[in-house]
Amino acid sequence: MAARPPERTRRRLSTEERKEQLLSVGARLFAQHPYDDVWIERVAGIAGVSRGLLYHYFPTKRDFFAAVVHRESERMLRLTAAVPGLPFREQITTGLDAFLGYVEEHASGFRAFHRAEAAGDPTVRAVYREALAAQERQILDALAADPSPPDVSEDLPALRLAVRGWLSFMVAVCLEWFEEPALTREQVRELCARALLGALTHTD
């Protein structure tokens, strides 16, 4: 008789790998369903782990969703970090290229991140709003670091409001782009870049 082929042993995931797996499943489910319709048992089932193990890493559903939101925020901020010495207009193009690449590659995470505002849980919403504030600071810091910035208002509250409004605009554009990709990625990038420059140079 022919010898039986050796059974393949499944490699045990490290703690960080298991958390990443669970967060990926969570991002997909939270992107597809409202917060209240996502059950921890379903997440555990898809990931092939016990509910107890998931709760070992994330004590509550609120903690789990907050971790999904934080993970996507950190990824977006890392990909769109300012490049020292690059003029602001070029920063916009470079940052939007990286951001739209993230949106295409991590569509579920992007959708899940922006569902957080609609979640009724105040902790989850606080994580989401802090993430938006970090994106806002990143844009304003890049503007302040430009040795020859575009002609913008010196009214910082007005600039912050303009950037905040632009972030909402960009999210709406990207979500619409998912559903009806009538524009190319380059066209979406140019649309968002013009909108940001327009918002910043008309704040007086």
C-alpha positions in Angstrom: 0.0 0.0 0.0 1.1 3.5 -0.8 2.1 5.5 2.2 -0.4 8.1 3.3 0.8 11.6 2.7 1.6 13.4 6.0 -1.2 15.6 7.3 -0.6 19.3 7.1 -0.5 20.8 10.5 -2.3 24.1 11.0 0.0 26.8 12.3 -1.2 28.5 15.4 -1.7 32.2 15.0 0.1 34.6 17.2 -1.9 36.9 19.4 -1.4 39.8 17.0 -2.2 37.7 13.9 -5.4 36.4 15.6 -6.5 39.9 16.5 -5.8 41.1 12.9 -7.9 38.2 11.6 -10.8 39.1 13.9 -10.6 42.8 13.1 -10.7 42.0 9.4 -13.8 39.9 9.8 -15.3 42.6 11.9 -14.6 45.3 9.3 -16.3 43.2 6.7 -19.4 42.6 8.8 -19.7 46.2 10.1 -19.3 47.5 6.6 -22.3 45.4 5.5 -24.6 45.8 8.5 -25.6 48.4 11.0 -23.8 48.1 14.4 -26.8 46.6 16.2 -27.1 43.8 13.5 -23.6 42.5 13.9 -23.4 39.6 16.4 -20.1 38.6 18.1 -21.1 35.0 17.7 -21.1 35.5 13.9 -17.7 37.1 14.0 -16.3 34.2 16.0 -17.9 31.7 13.7 -16.5 33.1 10.6 -13.0 33.4 12.2 -13.3 29.8 13.4 -12.7 30.6 17.1 -14.8 30.4 20.2 -16.8 33.4 21.4 -14.8 33.2 24.6 -11.6 33.7 22.8 -12.9 36.8 21.0 -14.1 38.2 24.3 -10.7 37.5 25.7 -9.2 39.9 23.2 -12.1 42.4 23.1 -14.2 42.4 26.4 -17.3 43.9 24.8 -18.8 44.4 21.3 -18.3 48.1 21.9 -14.5 47.5 22.5 -14.4 45.3 19.3 -16.0 47.9 17.0 -13.9 50.6 18.6 -10.8 48.5 17.8 -12.0 48.1 14.2 -12.4 51.9 13.8 -9.1 52.6 15.5 -7.3 50.1 13.2 -8.6 51.7 10.1 -7.8 55.2 11.4 -4.2 54.3 12.1 -3.9 52.7 8.6 -5.3 55.8 6.9 -3.1 58.2 8.9 0.0 56.1 8.2 -0.6 55.9 4.5 -1.3 59.6 4.1 1.4 60.9 6.4 3.0 64.2 5.2 6.3 64.0 3.3 8.7 66.6 4.8 9.8 69.3 2.4 7.1 68.7 -0.2 4.9 71.7 -1.1 1.3 71.5 0.1 -0.2 71.1 -3.4 2.0 68.1 -4.1 1.2 66.8 -0.6 -2.5 66.8 -1.6 -1.8 64.8 -4.8 0.5 62.3 -3.0 -1.8 62.0 0.0 -4.9 61.5 -2.1 -3.2 58.9 -4.3 -2.3 56.9 -1.1 -5.8 57.4 0.4 -7.6 56.3 -2.8 -5.3 53.3 -3.0 -6.3 52.4 0.6 -10.0 52.9 -0.3 -9.7 50.5 -3.2 -7.8 47.9 -1.3 -9.6 48.1 2.0 -13.2 49.0 1.0 -14.8 47.1 3.9 -12.6 48.8 6.4 -13.3 52.2 4.9 -17.1 51.6 5.0 -16.9 50.2 8.6 -14.9 53.2 9.8 -17.5 55.6 8.5 -20.4 53.6 9.9 -19.1 54.4 13.4 -20.7 57.9 13.4 -24.1 56.2 13.1 -23.4 53.8 15.9 -25.4 54.7 19.0 -22.5 53.9 21.4 -20.8 57.1 22.6 -17.4 55.3 23.1 -17.3 54.2 19.4 -18.4 57.6 18.2 -15.7 59.2 20.3 -13.0 57.0 18.7 -14.4 57.9 15.3 -14.4 61.7 16.0 -10.9 61.6 17.3 -9.8 59.8 14.2 -11.3 62.5 12.0 -9.7 65.2 14.2 -6.3 63.5 13.6 -6.9 63.6 9.8 -7.8 67.3 10.2 -4.6 68.0 12.1 -2.5 66.1 9.5 -3.8 68.3 6.7 -3.3 71.5 8.7 0.2 70.5 9.7 1.1 69.8 6.1 -0.3 73.3 5.2 1.7 75.0 8.0 4.9 73.2 7.0 4.8 74.5 3.4 7.4 77.3 2.9 5.2 78.8 0.2 1.7 77.9 1.1 -1.3 78.7 -1.1 -3.1 82.0 -0.3 -5.4 80.9 2.5 -7.1 82.6 5.4 -5.1 83.0 8.6 -8.3 82.4 10.6 -7.5 79.0 12.1 -11.1 78.2 13.2 -12.3 78.9 9.7 -9.5 76.7 8.2 -10.4 73.9 10.6 -14.1 74.1 9.6 -13.1 74.1 5.9 -11.0 71.0 6.3 -13.7 69.3 8.3 -16.3 70.0 5.6 -13.9 68.8 3.0 -13.3 65.5 4.8 -17.1 64.9 4.7 -17.2 65.8 1.0 -14.4 63.3 0.3 -16.1 60.5 2.2 -19.3 61.1 0.3 -17.4 61.1 -3.0 -15.6 57.9 -2.2 -18.7 56.0 -1.1 -20.5 57.1 -4.2 -17.5 56.0 -6.3 -17.8 52.6 -4.8 -21.4 52.3 -6.0 -21.1 53.9 -9.4 -17.4 54.0 -10.5 -18.1 56.4 -13.4 -14.9 58.3 -12.8 -11.3 57.0 -12.9 -9.2 57.1 -9.7 -7.2 60.0 -11.2 -10.4 61.9 -11.9 -11.6 61.4 -8.3 -8.2 62.5 -7.0 -8.4 65.7 -9.0 -12.0 66.4 -8.0 -11.1 66.0 -4.3 -7.8 68.1 -4.7 -9.7 71.0 -6.3 -12.3 70.9 -3.7 -9.8 71.1 -0.8 -7.9 74.0 -2.4 -11.1 75.7 -3.1 -12.3 75.3 0.5 -9.0 76.6 1.9 -8.7 79.6 -0.4 -12.3 80.8 0.2 -12.4 80.9 3.9 -12.4 84.7 4.4 
